[in-house]
Amino acid sequence: MNSPTADDGGLSERLLAWARVHGRAYPWRRSTNLYHLVVAEVLLQKTQGNVVVPVWRELIERWPSSDDLQKADRQAILSLLSPLGLGSQRLQRLLSATEAGHWSLADGGLGPYARGVLQLTETPALRTLTPPIDGNIARVATRAAGLRFDRGEPRKKSQVRDWVSQQLSNTAGTEGIELIYALVDLGYRVCTPHGPKCDSCPISSACRSAGTVQIS
């Protein structure tokens, strides 16, 4: 197993520049309202972002605060979620996670990645947190650093966390959460599980796996 390489000082800048042109412009990414973000993270679990967008917009419009949602008729919320296959279990997670005053501490269906996103959004200057890492981010980090693991999930490996933390250390203010979204989008659009598009990757020149055919 190889060790991750240090950032050359420009990876974060290249990722951010790429994302500002090619990143997915989901409406919650432009919000600093943690309620909006919590709702998005719960709805995004096992559901594609483009499917979530109209539901998220309608939910926020009808119940613009966590207090409004907590007081809402449960069947009305379920009716909004159910056409997309988001049933009573997701409803319970949504209500638990949006309970007023428990943003970063709530575990109502929020995994480590979602909680990390909320914490990084809430305290953008804090760089000592365990960085939020999903499958897309782990794939980018693993390939860029040339890591190989015999077993276990890459997103849970310390070497992957170290690589992401290194990139975050080169950001300031709200750039941290922008970088996380950039890595997610790069993994989704370019550094795909099958046939990664290395010619379109903004960090290919510093990637130890660039130009190789990988399946993960």
Z-matrix of the N, CA and C atoms (Angstrom, degrees):
N
C 1 1.453
C 2 1.522 1 109.06
N 3 1.309 2 117.43 1 130.24
C 4 1.452 3 122.31 2 -178.75
C 5 1.520 4 110.86 3 -85.26
N 6 1.334 5 115.76 4 164.65
C 7 1.456 6 120.87 5 176.05
C 8 1.519 7 108.65 6 -100.48
N 9 1.331 8 117.66 7 150.74
C 10 1.452 9 120.23 8 179.58
C 11 1.510 10 111.55 9 -68.46
N 12 1.297 11 116.08 10 145.93
C 13 1.458 12 120.44 11 177.35
C 14 1.511 13 109.69 12 -83.82
N 15 1.318 14 116.19 13 156.33
C 16 1.453 15 120.53 14 176.65
C 17 1.520 16 109.56 15 -72.63
N 18 1.307 17 116.00 16 153.54
C 19 1.459 18 120.93 17 176.83
C 20 1.519 19 108.33 18 -66.97
N 21 1.331 20 116.69 19 138.81
C 22 1.462 21 119.58 20 178.91
C 23 1.520 22 111.43 21 -79.82
N 24 1.320 23 117.98 22 5.62
C 25 1.456 24 120.93 23 178.62
C 26 1.506 25 112.90 24 95.01
N 27 1.351 26 116.43 25 -9.88
C 28 1.454 27 117.91 26 -176.45
C 29 1.512 28 115.13 27 -123.55
N 30 1.328 29 118.18 28 -5.79
C 31 1.455 30 119.78 29 -176.85
C 32 1.529 31 111.70 30 -61.61
N 33 1.312 32 116.23 31 -45.73
C 34 1.457 33 119.97 32 -178.41
C 35 1.520 34 111.26 33 -61.14
N 36 1.325 35 115.74 34 -43.62
C 37 1.463 36 119.41 35 179.82
C 38 1.525 37 111.55 36 -63.21
N 39 1.330 38 116.43 37 -40.45
C 40 1.466 39 119.84 38 179.88
C 41 1.524 40 111.37 39 -67.65
N 42 1.325 41 116.13 40 -39.48
C 43 1.461 42 120.24 41 178.68
C 44 1.524 43 111.06 42 -64.15
N 45 1.327 44 116.43 43 -43.76
C 46 1.457 45 120.40 44 -179.94
C 47 1.523 46 111.18 45 -65.22
N 48 1.336 47 117.09 46 -42.32
C 49 1.461 48 120.50 47 179.31
C 50 1.527 49 110.95 48 -63.58
N 51 1.322 50 116.21 49 -41.36
C 52 1.470 51 120.39 50 178.46
C 53 1.526 52 110.67 51 -62.71
N 54 1.316 53 116.69 52 -45.20
C 55 1.463 54 121.08 53 -176.21
C 56 1.517 55 112.08 54 -65.43
N 57 1.307 56 117.54 55 -32.41
C 58 1.464 57 119.84 56 -178.93
C 59 1.521 58 111.90 57 -69.13
N 60 1.318 59 116.18 58 -15.95
C 61 1.466 60 121.00 59 176.07
C 62 1.523 61 111.37 60 -104.21
N 63 1.328 62 116.47 61 -41.84
C 64 1.468 63 121.22 62 -170.54
C 65 1.527 64 114.60 63 -111.09
N 66 1.315 65 117.81 64 -5.40
C 67 1.461 66 119.99 65 -178.14
C 68 1.523 67 112.52 66 -69.53
N 69 1.315 68 116.16 67 157.86
C 70 1.461 69 121.74 68 179.23
C 71 1.527 70 109.85 69 -78.45
N 72 1.313 71 116.57 70 125.81
C 73 1.472 72 122.14 71 -173.09
C 74 1.524 73 111.39 72 -90.16
N 75 1.312 74 116.78 73 61.63
C 76 1.453 75 120.18 74 178.23
C 77 1.533 76 109.19 75 -69.53
N 78 1.326 77 118.31 76 139.64
C 79 1.472 78 119.97 77 -174.28
C 80 1.514 79 114.20 78 -62.41
N 81 1.330 80 118.68 79 -33.43
C 82 1.468 81 119.78 80 -179.20
C 83 1.520 82 112.51 81 -68.41
N 84 1.317 83 117.13 82 -21.21
C 85 1.455 84 119.20 83 178.76
C 86 1.525 85 111.77 84 -70.27
N 87 1.318 86 116.76 85 -19.04
C 88 1.465 87 120.84 86 178.86
C 89 1.520 88 111.95 87 -92.85
N 90 1.313 89 117.03 88 0.78
C 91 1.457 90 121.39 89 -176.82
C 92 1.520 91 111.01 90 -101.62
N 93 1.321 92 115.89 91 144.51
C 94 1.455 93 121.53 92 173.25
C 95 1.526 94 110.22 93 -106.90
N 96 1.322 95 116.30 94 6.46
C 97 1.457 96 122.04 95 178.57
C 98 1.527 97 108.33 96 -82.23
N 99 1.320 98 116.96 97 115.28
C 100 1.458 99 120.09 98 -174.53
C 101 1.522 100 112.55 99 -65.61
N 102 1.311 101 117.47 100 -29.57
C 103 1.469 102 120.55 101 175.04
C 104 1.528 103 110.05 102 -60.39
N 105 1.319 104 116.48 103 -44.97
C 106 1.461 105 120.60 104 177.94
C 107 1.526 106 111.03 105 -58.81
N 108 1.328 107 115.50 106 -40.83
C 109 1.462 108 120.09 107 -177.47
C 110 1.524 109 111.98 108 -72.23
N 111 1.331 110 116.27 109 -38.91
C 112 1.455 111 119.71 110 178.15
C 113 1.528 112 110.05 111 -61.77
N 114 1.337 113 116.30 112 -46.26
C 115 1.460 114 120.55 113 178.17
C 116 1.524 115 110.10 114 -57.12
N 117 1.324 116 116.64 115 -46.05
C 118 1.468 117 120.41 116 -179.26
C 119 1.519 118 111.47 117 -61.31
N 120 1.332 119 117.21 118 -46.26
C 121 1.463 120 120.22 119 -176.70
C 122 1.526 121 111.76 120 -63.74
N 123 1.332 122 116.97 121 -37.28
C 124 1.466 123 119.14 122 178.18
C 125 1.530 124 109.85 123 -68.66
N 126 1.316 125 117.13 124 -45.16
C 127 1.462 126 119.97 125 -178.59
C 128 1.523 127 112.45 126 -66.75
N 129 1.333 128 116.56 127 -28.87
C 130 1.469 129 120.57 128 -177.18
C 131 1.523 130 113.65 129 -75.11
N 132 1.309 131 117.51 130 -13.44
C 133 1.452 132 119.69 131 -178.38
C 134 1.525 133 109.64 132 -64.53
N 135 1.331 134 115.16 133 113.41
C 136 1.465 135 123.09 134 178.37
C 137 1.530 136 112.95 135 63.32
N 138 1.337 137 116.81 136 21.59
C 139 1.460 138 121.39 137 177.96
C 140 1.520 139 108.37 138 -135.83
N 141 1.327 140 118.34 139 133.86
C 142 1.458 141 121.92 140 -177.20
C 143 1.524 142 111.12 141 -68.38
N 144 1.329 143 115.04 142 147.79
C 145 1.455 144 120.99 143 -175.74
C 146 1.513 145 114.47 144 -59.20
N 147 1.334 146 117.27 145 -40.91
C 148 1.465 147 119.03 146 -178.30
C 149 1.519 148 111.83 147 -66.21
N 150 1.334 149 116.94 148 -24.84
C 151 1.463 150 121.20 149 176.26
C 152 1.531 151 110.24 150 -78.37
N 153 1.315 152 116.33 151 -34.16
C 154 1.454 153 121.55 152 -177.47
C 155 1.527 154 112.29 153 -72.64
N 156 1.328 155 117.61 154 -33.58
C 157 1.472 156 121.32 155 -172.59
C 158 1.527 157 113.91 156 -48.96
N 159 1.352 158 120.91 157 -55.53
C 160 1.471 159 118.81 158 -177.74
C 161 1.519 160 113.56 159 -64.56
N 162 1.341 161 117.01 160 -34.49
C 163 1.460 162 120.20 161 178.41
C 164 1.525 163 109.71 162 -67.78
N 165 1.314 164 116.70 163 -44.94
C 166 1.464 165 121.52 164 178.90
C 167 1.517 166 110.55 165 -58.93
N 168 1.332 167 116.45 166 -47.18
C 169 1.468 168 119.99 167 -178.74
C 170 1.526 169 111.47 168 -60.80
N 171 1.316 170 117.60 169 -44.72
C 172 1.457 171 120.22 170 -178.67
C 173 1.523 172 111.07 171 -68.16
N 174 1.327 173 116.19 172 -39.77
C 175 1.456 174 119.25 173 -179.58
C 176 1.527 175 110.90 174 -63.62
N 177 1.335 176 116.50 175 -44.64
C 178 1.470 177 120.36 176 179.96
C 179 1.523 178 110.50 177 -65.95
N 180 1.323 179 117.37 178 -36.56
C 181 1.460 180 120.61 179 179.62
C 182 1.533 181 111.35 180 -67.49
N 183 1.326 182 116.30 181 -40.54
C 184 1.465 183 120.00 182 -177.17
C 185 1.513 184 112.48 183 -78.73
N 186 1.340 185 116.44 184 -35.42
C 187 1.462 186 121.49 185 -178.80
C 188 1.525 187 108.16 186 -131.66
N 189 1.327 188 117.46 187 83.01
C 190 1.474 189 121.80 188 -169.95
C 191 1.524 190 116.21 189 -73.38
N 192 1.313 191 118.57 190 -4.92
C 193 1.464 192 120.18 191 177.77
C 194 1.520 193 109.68 192 -139.99
N 195 1.311 194 115.60 193 165.54
C 196 1.461 195 119.46 194 178.52
C 197 1.527 196 110.79 195 -63.56
N 198 1.323 197 116.86 196 -36.15
C 199 1.468 198 119.77 197 177.46
C 200 1.526 199 110.76 198 -61.74
N 201 1.335 200 116.07 199 -42.39
C 202 1.467 201 120.04 200 178.90
C 203 1.525 202 110.56 201 -61.12
N 204 1.319 203 116.27 202 -42.08
C 205 1.460 204 120.06 203 -178.11
C 206 1.529 205 111.12 204 -67.44
N 207 1.322 206 115.75 205 -40.79
C 208 1.458 207 119.28 206 -179.42
C 209 1.537 208 111.51 207 -64.04
N 210 1.337 209 116.12 208 -30.73
C 211 1.472 210 121.01 209 -178.43
C 212 1.526 211 112.70 210 -89.11
N 213 1.318 212 116.95 211 -8.58
C 214 1.469 213 120.67 212 -174.24
C 215 1.521 214 111.66 213 -71.30
N 216 1.314 215 114.97 214 156.25
C 217 1.457 216 121.16 215 174.92
C 218 1.523 217 108.88 216 -65.95
N 219 1.327 218 116.71 217 125.86
C 220 1.466 219 120.81 218 -175.56
C 221 1.522 220 111.54 219 -61.33
N 222 1.325 221 116.83 220 -37.45
C 223 1.457 222 119.85 221 -178.92
C 224 1.522 223 111.04 222 -67.63
N 225 1.329 224 116.99 223 -32.38
C 226 1.466 225 120.37 224 178.23
C 227 1.528 226 110.70 225 -65.61
N 228 1.336 227 115.61 226 -41.27
C 229 1.472 228 119.14 227 178.03
C 230 1.528 229 109.66 228 -66.98
N 231 1.313 230 116.46 229 -44.66
C 232 1.459 231 120.84 230 -178.63
C 233 1.527 232 110.75 231 -61.99
N 234 1.318 233 117.17 232 -36.09
C 235 1.464 234 121.02 233 178.91
C 236 1.519 235 110.95 234 -64.22
N 237 1.319 236 116.48 235 -33.54
C 238 1.456 237 120.51 236 177.45
C 239 1.522 238 111.34 237 -71.62
N 240 1.334 239 116.68 238 -36.80
C 241 1.459 240 121.12 239 -176.28
C 242 1.530 241 113.43 240 -82.62
N 243 1.316 242 116.82 241 -36.07
C 244 1.464 243 120.68 242 -168.44
C 245 1.526 244 115.90 243 -63.29
N 246 1.350 245 121.91 244 -35.67
C 247 1.467 246 119.03 245 179.42
C 248 1.528 247 113.51 246 -59.22
N 249 1.325 248 116.59 247 -21.60
C 250 1.469 249 120.60 248 179.60
C 251 1.525 250 111.26 249 -99.07
N 252 1.320 251 116.13 250 11.10
C 253 1.451 252 119.48 251 178.99
C 254 1.507 253 113.46 252 80.74
N 255 1.345 254 116.71 253 15.38
C 256 1.454 255 120.82 254 179.18
C 257 1.517 256 107.76 255 -97.88
N 258 1.323 257 117.00 256 99.15
C 259 1.452 258 121.69 257 -170.48
C 260 1.505 259 114.99 258 -93.35
N 261 1.322 260 115.28 259 -156.18
C 262 1.460 261 122.27 260 -172.97
C 263 1.525 262 112.75 261 -63.90
N 264 1.325 263 117.46 262 -31.54
C 265 1.466 264 119.45 263 179.29
C 266 1.523 265 110.32 264 -65.48
N 267 1.333 266 116.61 265 -42.51
C 268 1.466 267 119.88 266 177.94
C 269 1.528 268 110.33 267 -66.74
N 270 1.312 269 116.61 268 -36.75
C 271 1.456 270 120.20 269 177.03
C 272 1.521 271 110.50 270 -59.33
N 273 1.321 272 117.35 271 -45.86
C 274 1.458 273 120.54 272 -179.40
C 275 1.521 274 110.95 273 -64.00
N 276 1.316 275 116.74 274 -39.96
C 277 1.461 276 120.28 275 177.39
C 278 1.521 277 110.71 276 -63.00
N 279 1.326 278 115.28 277 -41.56
C 280 1.454 279 120.64 278 -179.34
C 281 1.519 280 110.87 279 -62.44
N 282 1.325 281 116.99 280 -47.18
C 283 1.455 282 121.00 281 -179.33
C 284 1.520 283 111.26 282 -65.21
N 285 1.328 284 117.10 283 -40.23
C 286 1.460 285 120.78 284 179.96
C 287 1.519 286 111.01 285 -66.55
N 288 1.335 287 116.08 286 -44.96
C 289 1.467 288 120.50 287 -175.98
C 290 1.515 289 112.75 288 -71.25
N 291 1.335 290 118.17 289 -24.56
C 292 1.454 291 120.36 290 -178.11
C 293 1.518 292 112.87 291 -100.19
N 294 1.313 293 117.06 292 9.53
C 295 1.460 294 119.78 293 177.80
C 296 1.521 295 109.07 294 -58.21
N 297 1.311 296 116.13 295 126.34
C 298 1.470 297 121.94 296 -172.09
C 299 1.523 298 112.12 297 -52.25
N 300 1.329 299 115.98 298 132.58
C 301 1.451 300 121.77 299 173.86
C 302 1.509 301 115.76 300 85.71
N 303 1.319 302 118.70 301 6.59
C 304 1.458 303 120.13 302 -176.60
C 305 1.535 304 111.60 303 -125.87
N 306 1.319 305 116.36 304 32.43
C 307 1.461 306 119.80 305 -173.19
C 308 1.531 307 113.45 306 -49.95
N 309 1.311 308 115.73 307 -68.80
C 310 1.458 309 119.66 308 -172.66
C 311 1.523 310 112.95 309 -78.39
N 312 1.320 311 116.78 310 -18.81
C 313 1.451 312 119.95 311 -177.82
C 314 1.523 313 112.58 312 -92.93
N 315 1.338 314 115.97 313 -19.54
C 316 1.463 315 119.05 314 -177.29
C 317 1.515 316 110.43 315 -64.34
N 318 1.324 317 115.76 316 137.36
C 319 1.463 318 119.47 317 177.01
C 320 1.524 319 109.85 318 -119.95
N 321 1.317 320 116.39 319 26.34
C 322 1.456 321 120.33 320 -178.03
C 323 1.512 322 112.27 321 -71.18
N 324 1.313 323 115.92 322 70.71
C 325 1.451 324 119.47 323 179.49
C 326 1.517 325 113.86 324 88.02
N 327 1.321 326 117.64 325 1.06
C 328 1.459 327 120.52 326 179.68
C 329 1.527 328 109.82 327 -91.86
N 330 1.324 329 116.41 328 124.05
C 331 1.447 330 121.15 329 178.73
C 332 1.523 331 111.62 330 -86.25
N 333 1.338 332 117.86 331 -177.28
C 334 1.465 333 121.63 332 -178.26
C 335 1.524 334 113.52 333 -58.65
N 336 1.344 335 117.31 334 -38.04
C 337 1.464 336 119.47 335 179.87
C 338 1.520 337 110.63 336 -63.22
N 339 1.343 338 117.08 337 -50.44
C 340 1.463 339 120.88 338 -178.05
C 341 1.522 340 111.34 339 -61.97
N 342 1.333 341 116.82 340 -42.68
C 343 1.466 342 119.24 341 178.92
C 344 1.522 343 110.62 342 -64.68
N 345 1.323 344 116.99 343 -37.01
C 346 1.457 345 120.11 344 177.63
C 347 1.515 346 112.25 345 -64.98
N 348 1.331 347 117.02 346 -39.67
C 349 1.468 348 121.15 347 176.87
C 350 1.521 349 110.13 348 -60.79
N 351 1.322 350 116.91 349 -45.15
C 352 1.468 351 120.81 350 -178.76
C 353 1.524 352 111.14 351 -65.12
N 354 1.316 353 117.05 352 -42.52
C 355 1.459 354 120.38 353 -179.72
C 356 1.521 355 111.08 354 -65.79
N 357 1.322 356 116.93 355 -41.47
C 358 1.457 357 120.34 356 -179.42
C 359 1.520 358 110.86 357 -68.64
N 360 1.335 359 116.63 358 -32.88
C 361 1.460 360 120.54 359 176.97
C 362 1.523 361 111.01 360 -71.70
N 363 1.326 362 115.29 361 -40.43
C 364 1.463 363 120.75 362 -177.44
C 365 1.520 364 111.81 363 -70.75
N 366 1.335 365 116.95 364 -35.89
C 367 1.468 366 121.58 365 -178.27
C 368 1.527 367 108.94 366 -130.78
N 369 1.355 368 117.42 367 75.43
C 370 1.467 369 120.16 368 -172.22
C 371 1.519 370 115.02 369 -62.72
N 372 1.335 371 118.08 370 -22.83
C 373 1.464 372 119.81 371 -178.52
C 374 1.519 373 112.49 372 -81.66
N 375 1.331 374 116.85 373 -11.63
C 376 1.463 375 120.16 374 -175.88
C 377 1.521 376 110.27 375 -82.38
N 378 1.327 377 116.63 376 119.08
C 379 1.463 378 120.43 377 -176.47
C 380 1.535 379 111.89 378 -115.53
N 381 1.327 380 117.14 379 7.27
C 382 1.464 381 119.42 380 -177.78
C 383 1.522 382 112.14 381 -96.12
N 384 1.325 383 117.47 382 -2.93
C 385 1.455 384 120.54 383 178.41
C 386 1.517 385 111.21 384 -69.47
N 387 1.309 386 116.16 385 154.59
C 388 1.459 387 119.40 386 169.24
C 389 1.522 388 107.13 387 -64.60
N 390 1.315 389 118.53 388 121.95
C 391 1.467 390 119.80 389 -173.66
C 392 1.522 391 111.75 390 -67.96
N 393 1.330 392 117.09 391 147.56
C 394 1.466 393 119.80 392 176.23
C 395 1.526 394 109.95 393 -69.72
N 396 1.324 395 116.73 394 127.44
C 397 1.466 396 121.05 395 -177.52
C 398 1.520 397 109.36 396 -135.02
N 399 1.321 398 116.26 397 119.94
C 400 1.459 399 120.72 398 173.27
C 401 1.527 400 108.65 399 -107.87
N 402 1.317 401 116.89 400 -172.42
C 403 1.461 402 120.14 401 -177.58
C 404 1.514 403 113.36 402 -63.21
N 405 1.337 404 117.28 403 -38.06
C 406 1.466 405 120.61 404 179.11
C 407 1.522 406 111.51 405 -64.85
N 408 1.332 407 116.26 406 -46.66
C 409 1.461 408 120.29 407 -179.81
C 410 1.523 409 110.36 408 -63.21
N 411 1.325 410 116.87 409 -42.64
C 412 1.464 411 120.34 410 -179.88
C 413 1.515 412 111.41 411 -61.69
N 414 1.328 413 117.48 412 -38.82
C 415 1.459 414 120.82 413 -179.96
C 416 1.532 415 110.81 414 -65.72
N 417 1.333 416 117.18 415 -43.69
C 418 1.463 417 120.72 416 177.76
C 419 1.530 418 110.41 417 -61.61
N 420 1.315 419 116.86 418 -48.41
C 421 1.462 420 121.04 419 -178.14
C 422 1.520 421 111.89 420 -62.70
N 423 1.325 422 116.13 421 -43.72
C 424 1.460 423 120.69 422 -178.38
C 425 1.514 424 111.08 423 -62.07
N 426 1.313 425 116.37 424 -44.72
C 427 1.463 426 119.69 425 -179.49
C 428 1.528 427 111.85 426 -71.76
N 429 1.340 428 116.62 427 -43.94
C 430 1.467 429 119.48 428 -177.71
C 431 1.520 430 111.56 429 -61.26
N 432 1.326 431 116.77 430 -40.17
C 433 1.465 432 121.08 431 -178.56
C 434 1.520 433 113.18 432 -88.03
N 435 1.329 434 117.75 433 -3.86
C 436 1.455 435 120.88 434 -179.92
C 437 1.508 436 113.24 435 67.32
N 438 1.325 437 116.86 436 36.24
C 439 1.465 438 121.11 437 -178.00
C 440 1.520 439 111.02 438 -84.23
N 441 1.323 440 115.59 439 148.34
C 442 1.466 441 121.99 440 175.27
C 443 1.530 442 108.15 441 -134.32
N 444 1.308 443 116.13 442 132.01
C 445 1.459 444 120.29 443 179.54
C 446 1.517 445 110.10 444 -124.15
N 447 1.304 446 116.20 445 132.65
C 448 1.463 447 121.06 446 -179.91
C 449 1.523 448 111.78 447 -74.66
N 450 1.316 449 116.58 448 -29.94
C 451 1.468 450 120.01 449 -178.43
C 452 1.525 451 109.33 450 -157.17
N 453 1.329 452 115.20 451 164.63
C 454 1.453 453 120.65 452 177.54
C 455 1.515 454 113.20 453 88.13
N 456 1.320 455 115.60 454 164.57
C 457 1.462 456 121.55 455 -178.99
C 458 1.527 457 110.33 456 -82.60
N 459 1.343 458 118.29 457 126.39
C 460 1.466 459 120.77 458 179.64
C 461 1.525 460 113.42 459 -54.95
N 462 1.345 461 117.96 460 -35.79
C 463 1.467 462 119.93 461 -176.90
C 464 1.523 463 112.22 462 -64.77
N 465 1.329 464 117.70 463 -15.07
C 466 1.459 465 121.01 464 -179.67
C 467 1.527 466 112.49 465 -100.71
N 468 1.317 467 118.05 466 0.20
C 469 1.462 468 121.89 467 -175.90
C 470 1.529 469 111.55 468 -83.55
N 471 1.315 470 115.73 469 141.28
C 472 1.463 471 120.83 470 -178.11
C 473 1.524 472 111.89 471 -64.47
N 474 1.347 473 117.35 472 -33.98
C 475 1.466 474 119.54 473 -179.62
C 476 1.529 475 111.46 474 -65.44
N 477 1.317 476 116.60 475 -34.78
C 478 1.461 477 120.84 476 176.70
C 479 1.527 478 109.86 477 -68.67
N 480 1.337 479 116.57 478 -45.01
C 481 1.462 480 119.98 479 177.33
C 482 1.520 481 111.20 480 -59.73
N 483 1.339 482 116.39 481 -40.07
C 484 1.465 483 120.02 482 -179.80
C 485 1.522 484 111.07 483 -62.81
N 486 1.334 485 116.95 484 -41.60
C 487 1.464 486 120.63 485 -179.68
C 488 1.526 487 110.66 486 -63.90
N 489 1.321 488 116.75 487 -46.02
C 490 1.469 489 120.31 488 179.94
C 491 1.531 490 110.09 489 -65.20
N 492 1.322 491 117.04 490 -41.42
C 493 1.460 492 120.51 491 178.81
C 494 1.522 493 111.03 492 -61.48
N 495 1.326 494 116.67 493 -36.44
C 496 1.459 495 120.15 494 178.19
C 497 1.520 496 110.87 495 -63.15
N 498 1.317 497 116.47 496 -41.85
C 499 1.466 498 119.48 497 178.47
C 500 1.530 499 110.87 498 -65.79
N 501 1.334 500 116.27 499 -40.65
C 502 1.467 501 119.99 500 179.24
C 503 1.524 502 111.80 501 -64.69
N 504 1.325 503 116.88 502 -32.27
C 505 1.461 504 119.96 503 -178.29
C 506 1.516 505 112.09 504 -65.61
N 507 1.328 506 117.14 505 -17.15
C 508 1.462 507 121.48 506 179.60
C 509 1.524 508 112.63 507 -97.29
N 510 1.333 509 116.77 508 14.07
C 511 1.458 510 120.78 509 177.98
C 512 1.519 511 109.66 510 -114.31
N 513 1.322 512 115.15 511 165.56
C 514 1.461 513 120.63 512 179.24
C 515 1.521 514 109.32 513 -136.41
N 516 1.325 515 116.06 514 146.01
C 517 1.458 516 120.40 515 176.13
C 518 1.519 517 112.43 516 59.05
N 519 1.322 518 115.13 517 -134.06
C 520 1.466 519 120.63 518 -176.64
C 521 1.525 520 112.93 519 -75.56
N 522 1.341 521 117.80 520 -2.27
C 523 1.462 522 119.29 521 177.25
C 524 1.523 523 111.98 522 -62.44
N 525 1.324 524 117.36 523 -24.56
C 526 1.457 525 120.09 524 -178.59
C 527 1.510 526 112.14 525 -60.82
N 528 1.326 527 116.86 526 -50.51
C 529 1.457 528 119.34 527 179.78
C 530 1.521 529 110.84 528 -70.64
N 531 1.339 530 117.55 529 -32.07
C 532 1.467 531 120.40 530 174.50
C 533 1.525 532 110.29 531 -60.77
N 534 1.326 533 116.33 532 -40.20
C 535 1.461 534 120.26 533 -179.83
C 536 1.519 535 111.50 534 -66.03
N 537 1.337 536 116.82 535 -40.71
C 538 1.461 537 119.80 536 177.33
C 539 1.527 538 110.00 537 -59.74
N 540 1.321 539 117.06 538 -46.35
C 541 1.461 540 120.13 539 178.31
C 542 1.533 541 110.97 540 -63.81
N 543 1.332 542 116.90 541 -35.82
C 544 1.465 543 120.50 542 178.44
C 545 1.528 544 110.83 543 -62.81
N 546 1.321 545 116.90 544 -42.50
C 547 1.460 546 120.81 545 179.33
C 548 1.527 547 111.21 546 -66.72
N 549 1.326 548 116.57 547 -40.14
C 550 1.466 549 120.36 548 176.54
C 551 1.529 550 110.14 549 -59.62
N 552 1.331 551 116.45 550 -47.60
C 553 1.462 552 120.47 551 -177.07
C 554 1.529 553 111.92 552 -69.40
N 555 1.331 554 116.62 553 -35.13
C 556 1.464 555 119.36 554 177.51
C 557 1.526 556 109.99 555 -63.55
N 558 1.333 557 116.30 556 -43.04
C 559 1.458 558 119.90 557 177.63
C 560 1.514 559 112.72 558 -65.30
N 561 1.319 560 116.30 559 -34.43
C 562 1.464 561 120.98 560 -178.23
C 563 1.530 562 111.98 561 -76.51
N 564 1.338 563 116.85 562 -39.27
C 565 1.465 564 120.25 563 -172.15
C 566 1.526 565 114.44 564 -100.41
N 567 1.305 566 117.74 565 -30.53
C 568 1.472 567 120.88 566 -172.06
C 569 1.523 568 112.13 567 -119.87
N 570 1.318 569 116.86 568 -55.85
C 571 1.469 570 121.54 569 -176.68
C 572 1.532 571 109.03 570 -88.25
N 573 1.315 572 114.28 571 62.35
C 574 1.463 573 121.86 572 -173.04
C 575 1.530 574 111.42 573 -76.84
N 576 1.344 575 117.26 574 160.80
C 577 1.470 576 119.20 575 -179.29
C 578 1.522 577 113.35 576 -57.87
N 579 1.322 578 116.77 577 -38.35
C 580 1.459 579 121.25 578 -178.58
C 581 1.528 580 109.24 579 -119.97
N 582 1.310 581 117.08 580 127.64
C 583 1.458 582 121.46 581 177.26
C 584 1.509 583 114.36 582 61.94
N 585 1.338 584 118.92 583 58.86
C 586 1.466 585 120.59 584 178.73
C 587 1.528 586 111.38 585 -58.79
N 588 1.342 587 115.86 586 143.01
C 589 1.465 588 122.92 587 -176.98
C 590 1.523 589 109.64 588 -90.66
N 591 1.311 590 115.73 589 73.30
C 592 1.466 591 120.69 590 -173.99
C 593 1.534 592 112.69 591 -61.93
N 594 1.329 593 117.05 592 -31.36
C 595 1.465 594 120.15 593 -179.89
C 596 1.529 595 111.86 594 -65.16
N 597 1.333 596 117.16 595 -20.39
C 598 1.464 597 121.23 596 -179.07
C 599 1.519 598 112.78 597 -102.89
N 600 1.311 599 116.92 598 4.87
C 601 1.466 600 120.84 599 -174.32
C 602 1.526 601 111.31 600 -87.69
N 603 1.322 602 118.00 601 130.10
C 604 1.466 603 120.78 602 -178.44
C 605 1.526 604 114.16 603 -71.99
N 606 1.332 605 117.91 604 -14.07
C 607 1.468 606 119.80 605 -178.60
C 608 1.529 607 111.54 606 -118.79
N 609 1.326 608 117.45 607 19.54
C 610 1.470 609 120.36 608 -176.41
C 611 1.526 610 112.80 609 -61.93
N 612 1.339 611 116.62 610 -30.89
C 613 1.469 612 119.01 611 -177.87
C 614 1.530 613 112.01 612 -67.51
N 615 1.340 614 116.36 613 -20.46
C 616 1.463 615 120.22 614 179.44
C 617 1.526 616 111.94 615 -110.28
N 618 1.329 617 116.41 616 10.47
C 619 1.468 618 120.45 617 -176.32
C 620 1.522 619 110.33 618 -95.93
N 621 1.320 620 116.64 619 127.77
C 622 1.463 621 121.06 620 -178.47
C 623 1.521 622 113.05 621 -72.30
N 624 1.333 623 116.64 622 -12.41
C 625 1.468 624 119.77 623 -177.55
C 626 1.516 625 112.40 624 -111.88
N 627 1.319 626 118.06 625 4.00
C 628 1.457 627 120.97 626 -176.07
C 629 1.526 628 111.39 627 -59.13
N 630 1.325 629 116.04 628 136.15
C 631 1.445 630 121.00 629 176.25
C 632 1.506 631 114.26 630 86.67
N 633 1.306 632 117.97 631 -2.32
C 634 1.449 633 120.78 632 177.48
C 635 1.508 634 110.17 633 -101.10
N 636 1.290 635 117.00 634 150.94
C 637 1.472 636 122.14 635 177.06
C 638 1.507 637 107.48 636 -89.69
N 639 1.335 638 116.07 637 118.16
C 640 1.451 639 119.52 638 -177.14
C 641 1.508 640 110.32 639 -125.97
N 642 1.295 641 115.75 640 147.08
C 643 1.452 642 122.27 641 174.61
C 644 1.510 643 107.04 642 -125.66
N 645 1.328 644 115.83 643 128.11
C 646 1.466 645 119.53 644 -178.97
C 647 1.509 646 109.46 645 -138.20
